[in-house]
């Protein structure tokens, strides 16, 4: 799981979808997602939990917009 590992990458807010500083990302692990550096593959529009880092169903993603991110 990429979340919590040190190294390259950026943090993105699950609430606003914007990039946030590393300090904010580490301070708010339940509402931010750590994105790994480098080329990433397409997930086909899936939702991912900001808390666990796991993929969740579309229904759960739509019900919980503050703790999930929609990957395109």
Secondary structure as UniProt FT lines:
FT   TURN            3..4
FT   STRAND          10..13
FT   TURN            14..16
FT   STRAND          19..20
FT   HELIX           22..27
FT   TURN            29..30
FT   STRAND          32..35
FT   STRAND          47..49
FT   TURN            50..52
FT   STRAND          55..56
FT   HELIX           58..63
FT   TURN            65..66
FT   STRAND          68..70
//
